[in-house]
Amino acid sequence: MLRLIHSQTVQGAIRIDDIDDGLPNKEVHRLGSKGDPKAYKRDGYANSPKQPCYVPRTKKTDATVAGYIDLLETSRVTASAGNGKIAKFKAAGLISVVSLVPSDLTVPNIATATKGSPSANDLTLAGTNMASVAPEITTVHLFGAGVGNVTLTTAQILAVSGGVVSNTSIVIKASLIAGLATGDSIQVRADAQLSNIKVL
């Protein structure tokens, strides 16, 4: 899959018009030919809606996140990314392109939460799918009687030396989580999806 991300250097959505011929989604065979195996050829796969062809400026559900669309790497998309509109918009700085696979967007999971690792009063989370694919960001929400109610972004975690955010590990340094205590809870948000809640 390819993720096309709006660089927000221009107003409005960006149309990628060489992956879509602009016709409505096919509901009947072209020219009425039910026996023609190529009847849907120009519109993608039979009985499958065409991919969106506009990259929005911001995410519909969160205006603080740059807009993006995820595209299956069909022959049209691959051609566009190689030497078509996608390639040209990327070269012009209007969009950025990230390659991903569907498993990159799996719901995050916290397997363990260890206080006092790697140093005193630090917190280390181990799990899966905890890193977000840009432009989404990972956040960690900590709440309870000791820590209070704290939400930390990837940038905040990484800004402190020793902080880590990866797919399988998050390390939060002690200075960011003063008061964290046994019984407090942690939840990760990655790719706009919430993990399980882990209690210390």
ABEGO torsion letter per residue (X at the ends): XBBBBBAGABBEBBBBAAABAGBBBBABBBGGBAABAAAAAAAEBBGBBBBBABBBABBAABAABBBBBBBBBBAAAAAAAAABAAAAAAAAGABBBBBBBAAAABBBBBABBBBGOABBGBBBBBEBGABBBOABBBBBBBBEAAAEBBBBBAAAAAABBGBBBBAABBBBBAAAABGBBBGBBBBBBBGGBBBBBBBX
